[in-house]
Amino acid sequence: MINGTSSGTPLPGTTKSDYEMADRYLHQLADKTGARLYQANDPAQLKDAFSRIAEELRRQYSLGYYPPTRVQSGERREIKVRVNRPELGVRARTSYMQRDLTAPKR
């Protein structure tokens, strides 16, 4: 019995289509948040991914931003981050949306 139950029914999240859907979701999430996606399909890739993540964390900066005018709940604001040094790269989300501060957290 591989990736399934004794009845032969695949367990949720174990089919090829499940993995393809998860892969698409992770790529979209990385694109929308300015993140980087590291593949880790086997133990060797996992070790490499963790090494690359640790190296990246040692070389990153976090910037804060306060808009000059009040942002209304649900309003989307565009973000552009630029640097003056050509050897540096920028990864950042392209916008943010102010959540309703009176609504309960999810």
N, C-alpha and C positions, 0 to 999 in steps of 0.2 A: 504494500500500500504506500504510494508516494503521492504527496500533496492531496490526500483525500481521506474519505472515511471508509469504513469497511463496506459500505454500500456502493462504493465507486464514485460517489458524488464529490466533486472537488470542494475543498474548504474555501470559504470566502477569502479573496486576496491572493489565491495561489495560481490562478489561470494566467495564460499568456496575455489575454486581453486586460486582466486586472493590472498586470505589471506595466503594460503599455499605457493604460489610463493613468497610473501613478506616475510614470515617467513624464507624460505630458503635463500633468499637474505640477510636478516639481520644477520643470523647466519654466512654466508660466509664473509660478511663485517667485522663482529666482529673477526672472525678467521684470516683474512688477515691483519688486522690492529692492532692486539694485544688488542682489546677492550673486554669488557664484555657485554653480552646481558642480560637485565633484562626484564622478562615477566611482562606485565601490561594489562591483559585482562579484568580487572574490576577495579572500583575505589579503592577497598582495596589493590589490587596488585600495583596500580599506586602510592599510598601513600607509600607503602613499598619500591618500586623501587626508588622513590625520596629520601627516608631516607637513603637507602643503597648507592646511588650515592653520596649524601652529605658526608656521613661518609668516603667513599673511597677517595673523593677529599681532605679531611683533612689529609689523610695519604699517599699521593703519592708524588713522586719526578719526576722531569723532567730532563732528561739528554740530553746534546748536544754532537754532534760528528762531527769532521772534519776529513775526510780521509787523510792519509799521502800522497797519490798520487792523481793527478787530475782524476776525474771520467768523462768518455766520455758520451755524450748524448746517452740515451737509454741503457747504461750499467747497469746491475743489480749487486748490492753488497749485500753480506750476512751480517747479524747483529747477534751477540750473546752477550747477557747481562747476567752476572753472579754476584752473591753476595756471600760473605763469611760467612753469618749468616743463619743458617738453618731455623730460624723462619720467615724469610722474603721470600716473593714470588716475582717473576718477571713476568710481562706481557709486551711483546714488540713485535713489528712486527719482522719477520724473515729476511726481506731484504728491500731494497729500490732501486728505479731506478731513475737515473738522467734524469730529463726532459730536453728537448731542450729549452734552455734559450732564443733562438731567435724566437721561435714559439709564436704566440699570446696565452694568457691565455684563458682557456675554462671556 
